[in-house]
Each structure stands twice: as structure tokens, then as C-alpha cells.
Amino acid sequence: MKVLILVILAGAALTLLLTYLGRLFFPKKNEVEEPIREPLEECCGAHEVCETDLLIKMSEEIIYYEDEDLDAYKNFEENDYNDDQIDEFREVLYSLKEKEIEPWIRSLELRSIILPSTIKSEVVFMLVK
């Protein structure tokens, strides 16, 4: 009887050991850890959606680009702006570096500021270049 109990315990221990080693050396596809990717300085253009775009969209941090005055336009609609107000947006837009445009747009979104329709078309033109 004691021998039977020892055989069962040894079998259970061997099963646990083999299961552990199997998972260690042969992980399932859904258990494989993705490598942490460092954000790219600039997109290489080979991706349909750049990895930096995804990082920007995930960011909830509001970054100001010397555009604190634009907070006055919170909750405006895109067609509610007059020419002087549109020029304020344009002044900030054209002072930005190319890689700062998308984070600036994200910052405006987080601040509930909608771009004027004319500025939207200019931004699209600048990003498509």
C-alpha cells in the first residue's frame, strides 16, 4: 500500500515538473510576452499607421505649445470662428515643427477645442506632404 502511494506521489511530482518545464520552454502563442518597443523619433513611412501615432493617441497628457489662449475656444463648433480667431490657430500651427502637429491636435482634443474647418484642411495638407 505504501509503495502504491509513493508511486502515485512520484507520478504527480513528475507530471508537475514536466508541465512546468513544458510551459517554460514551449509557451503557448497567447502567453508570449511582446517586446517593449521604444517610440520612434520619426515614422519611416513603411507602416499604414505609425507607431508614434498610436502612442500619441494613448497619451492623456495635455501639452501646451504656447497656445494657452486657444483654451478660450473650448466647446466651439468648427464653423463658429471668425477670421481673427482662425488666424490665432493658424499662427500656432505654422510655428510648430512637422513632428509637433499631431501631438498639438491631440492636445486640442483633450482640451475640447475643435479646429476651425479651414485649419483642418490646412493640417491635412501639411500632414500628407
One Martini backbone bead per residue (centre of mass of N, CA, C, O) as a GRO file, in nm:
protein
  129
    1MET     BB    1   0.058   0.063  -0.021
    2LYS     BB    2   0.304   0.252   0.005
    3VAL     BB    3   0.399   0.213  -0.286
    4LEU     BB    4   0.151   0.331  -0.427
    5ILE     BB    5   0.172   0.616  -0.305
    6LEU     BB    6   0.459   0.675  -0.412
    7VAL     BB    7   0.389   0.646  -0.713
    8ILE     BB    8   0.175   0.867  -0.724
    9LEU     BB    9   0.355   1.099  -0.618
   10ALA     BB   10   0.573   1.073  -0.836
   11GLY     BB   11   0.384   1.119  -1.077
   12ALA     BB   12   0.289   1.401  -0.991
   13ALA     BB   13   0.569   1.532  -0.980
   14LEU     BB   14   0.644   1.472  -1.275
   15THR     BB   15   0.408   1.625  -1.403
   16LEU     BB   16   0.473   1.904  -1.286
   17LEU     BB   17   0.758   1.927  -1.405
   18LEU     BB   18   0.680   1.893  -1.707
   19THR     BB   19   0.483   2.129  -1.719
   20TYR     BB   20   0.680   2.350  -1.643
   21LEU     BB   21   0.891   2.296  -1.870
   22GLY     BB   22   0.695   2.325  -2.108
   23ARG     BB   23   0.616   2.628  -2.048
   24LEU     BB   24   0.904   2.740  -2.054
   25PHE     BB   25   0.992   2.625  -2.358
   26PHE     BB   26   0.659   2.609  -2.462
   27PRO     BB   27   0.484   2.853  -2.527
   28LYS     BB   28   0.211   2.994  -2.588
   29LYS     BB   29   0.102   3.238  -2.791
   30ASN     BB   30  -0.064   3.399  -2.556
   31GLU     BB   31   0.212   3.393  -2.355
   32VAL     BB   32   0.369   3.583  -2.517
   33GLU     BB   33   0.583   3.837  -2.485
   34GLU     BB   34   0.601   4.151  -2.572
   35PRO     BB   35   0.804   4.366  -2.683
   36ILE     BB   36   0.938   4.661  -2.598
   37ARG     BB   37   0.880   4.960  -2.757
   38GLU     BB   38   1.031   5.217  -2.887
   39PRO     BB   39   0.993   5.520  -2.978
   40LEU     BB   40   0.987   5.689  -3.260
   41GLU     BB   41   1.099   5.972  -3.395
   42GLU     BB   42   1.028   5.870  -3.689
   43CYS     BB   43   0.858   5.781  -3.949
   44CYS     BB   44   0.924   5.559  -4.219
   45GLY     BB   45   0.644   5.481  -4.394
   46ALA     BB   46   0.585   5.151  -4.374
   47HIS     BB   47   0.326   5.222  -4.230
   48GLU     BB   48  -0.001   5.277  -4.201
   49VAL     BB   49   0.051   5.305  -3.887
   50CYS     BB   50   0.212   5.474  -3.672
   51GLU     BB   51   0.347   5.423  -3.364
   52THR     BB   52   0.336   5.721  -3.271
   53ASP     BB   53   0.033   5.756  -3.302
   54LEU     BB   54  -0.050   5.559  -3.080
   55LEU     BB   55   0.094   5.706  -2.848
   56ILE     BB   56  -0.057   5.970  -2.875
   57LYS     BB   57  -0.349   5.857  -2.836
   58MET     BB   58  -0.283   5.742  -2.544
   59SER     BB   59  -0.237   6.011  -2.451
   60GLU     BB   60  -0.340   6.233  -2.160
   61GLU     BB   61  -0.147   6.461  -2.204
   62ILE     BB   62  -0.121   6.802  -2.174
   63ILE     BB   63   0.014   7.004  -2.432
   64TYR     BB   64   0.177   7.305  -2.468
   65TYR     BB   65   0.219   7.550  -2.761
   66GLU     BB   66   0.175   7.844  -2.694
   67ASP     BB   67  -0.182   7.801  -2.662
   68GLU     BB   68  -0.362   7.911  -2.419
   69ASP     BB   69  -0.568   8.100  -2.575
   70LEU     BB   70  -0.740   7.854  -2.698
   71ASP     BB   71  -0.920   7.790  -2.443
   72ALA     BB   72  -1.154   7.992  -2.523
   73TYR     BB   73  -1.257   7.758  -2.754
   74LYS     BB   74  -1.421   7.587  -2.591
   75ASN     BB   75  -1.689   7.428  -2.753
   76PHE     BB   76  -1.661   7.495  -3.032
   77GLU     BB   77  -1.738   7.512  -3.351
   78GLU     BB   78  -1.599   7.496  -3.670
   79ASN     BB   79  -1.808   7.751  -3.770
   80ASP     BB   80  -1.770   7.983  -3.521
   81TYR     BB   81  -1.538   8.130  -3.653
   82ASN     BB   82  -1.344   8.389  -3.707
   83ASP     BB   83  -1.076   8.528  -3.861
   84ASP     BB   84  -0.910   8.594  -3.605
   85GLN     BB   85  -0.932   8.312  -3.476
   86ILE     BB   86  -0.804   8.155  -3.707
   87ASP     BB   87  -0.529   8.305  -3.690
   88GLU     BB   88  -0.448   8.186  -3.418
   89PHE     BB   89  -0.421   7.897  -3.517
   90ARG     BB   90  -0.225   7.952  -3.751
   91GLU     BB   91   0.009   8.062  -3.581
   92VAL     BB   92   0.061   7.799  -3.432
   93LEU     BB   93   0.089   7.598  -3.664
   94TYR     BB   94   0.339   7.760  -3.811
   95SER     BB   95   0.529   7.718  -3.540
   96LEU     BB   96   0.549   7.426  -3.595
   97LYS     BB   97   0.665   7.131  -3.615
   98GLU     BB   98   0.594   6.854  -3.785
   99LYS     BB   99   0.604   6.656  -3.520
  100GLU     BB  100   0.387   6.856  -3.354
  101ILE     BB  101   0.104   6.843  -3.482
  102GLU     BB  102  -0.032   6.587  -3.364
  103PRO     BB  103   0.001   6.657  -3.061
  104TRP     BB  104  -0.160   6.920  -3.082
  105ILE     BB  105  -0.427   6.795  -3.164
  106ARG     BB  106  -0.452   6.618  -2.912
  107SER     BB  107  -0.452   6.851  -2.712
  108LEU     BB  108  -0.711   6.979  -2.817
  109GLU     BB  109  -0.896   6.740  -2.764
  110LEU     BB  110  -0.846   6.731  -2.452
  111ARG     BB  111  -0.958   7.049  -2.445
  112SER     BB  112  -1.215   7.082  -2.634
  113ILE     BB  113  -1.086   7.167  -2.924
  114ILE     BB  114  -1.197   7.282  -3.229
  115LEU     BB  115  -1.119   7.306  -3.536
  116PRO     BB  116  -1.124   7.483  -3.790
  117SER     BB  117  -1.200   7.401  -4.106
  118THR     BB  118  -0.957   7.543  -4.248
  119ILE     BB  119  -0.738   7.416  -4.065
  120LYS     BB  120  -0.788   7.123  -4.125
  121SER     BB  121  -0.700   7.135  -4.423
  122GLU     BB  122  -0.411   7.231  -4.362
  123VAL     BB  123  -0.326   6.991  -4.191
  124VAL     BB  124  -0.365   6.774  -4.401
  125PHE     BB  125  -0.165   6.890  -4.602
  126MET     BB  126   0.086   6.877  -4.409
  127LEU     BB  127   0.067   6.558  -4.354
  128VAL     BB  128   0.081   6.451  -4.658
  129LYS     BB  129   0.357   6.547  -4.772
   0.00000   0.00000   0.00000
